[in-house]
Amino acid sequence: VQLQASGGGLVQAGGSLRLSCTASGLPFSSYHMGWFRRAPGKEREFVAAISRSGGNTYYTDSVRGRFSISRDDVKKMVYLQMNSLQPEDTAVYYCAGQFRLSIAIAGKDYNYWGQGTEVTVSS
C-alpha cells in the first residue's frame, strides 16, 4: 500500500494550493480518506476527511470554509483544495486512509499514511 502526497509549496498569504494524494495497493473506494498536518513544533492535527462514498466531509474548525476535500475513485486520488491560506496553515500535510465501518477523525484510526508534502505560507 502506498499513499503519495504532492502539491505542496510556498505561497503568499491569501493564496491557494491544491494537494493531491495518489493511492495504490488498496481498494481505494472502500477507504475513508483524510488529511492531517503537522506544524513546526506542534503535534499532528486532523484537517479534513471524506467518507468512502464521498457523500460526507468533515473539517477542523480552523479550515472550514477555506479548505475543501474531494476524491476521485476512478483515479484513486484524494484532493485538498486550500484557499485563503494563512501563515498558520504552514505545515507538512499528510494524507491517510481508513478502513472502518464509520468514519473517524482521530489519527490512530487510520491504517495507512503518505509521506507528507510541505506547505509554507508567507505573510
Phi, psi and omega in degrees: 000135179219134173241122185243110179267146179207172175105355178290171179167193179257129181218151177281156177305137183093349181277184183228153172216153172238118176271145177234151177221121179258131181252143174215152176082010177216155177286088192306318184293349178268356186252134163288147182235147181219164172238136176232166176215154175230111177278157180306125177077007182237167177279160176298141178225151176291140177245304184201156176213155178224137181290164182296334177281342186082359185275346181231134178232153183222144181220148169287153188302324187290344181245351183300132182091344178248325181253152178219127179259142178211169181216155176229102185290335177292315180276351184058051181227151172233143186237154171227105176275122183242116179246164179049047183296144180236158179307328180288353174275355178299124184182170166269128183256134182239138170262153183212152180241142186229128178249092180217160178296311179242146185290144176230156182252357178283136181302326182296342183268002178264139186270325185227147183228145172274179187274348178096148174225137190269132177241126178236124180247119182266148182270000000 
